[in-house]
């Protein structure tokens, strides 16, 4: 049987899969390369998402979702939020609360006033820079406090804060 005949009996991609595929490509920053990705994925058979089989689309969507480059950036933001003391705890319940708390913080005080999962690469970079600065400032404050306490224990007046 010819390839075209096999495709006729195979289940083709549906409208919902097309939407999900385009969303996954957009989320991973690869939407502009859609035609090339599909062409490669189908071994040159097509470059149109409308001509994918149901199974081809399913596997491609799963692959895109598993290899989301922004997940690493989101994890970095969560890590920095823990370091900064914005969120805390590691139980399943804590994680749900922390996600909501972090998103509330981002919408109110974030460099980008939006939900973490809706951010593109540039916006995630801005938030990482913001949180890195928060962590750096918190560490500097801890160091200054520790130095001042040590100097006070030794009976030495802190020269650094004296000149301010």
Secondary structure, DSSP 8 states (H G I E B T S, - for coil): --HHHHHHHS-B--HHHHHHHHHHHHHTT-GGGHHHHHHHHTTTS-S-GGG-BHHHHHHHHHHHHHT-HHHHHHHHHHHHHHHHTSS---SHHHHHHHHHHHHHHHHHHSSS-S-GGG--HHHHHHHHHHHHHHHHHHHHHHHHHHHHHHHHHTT---HHHHT-
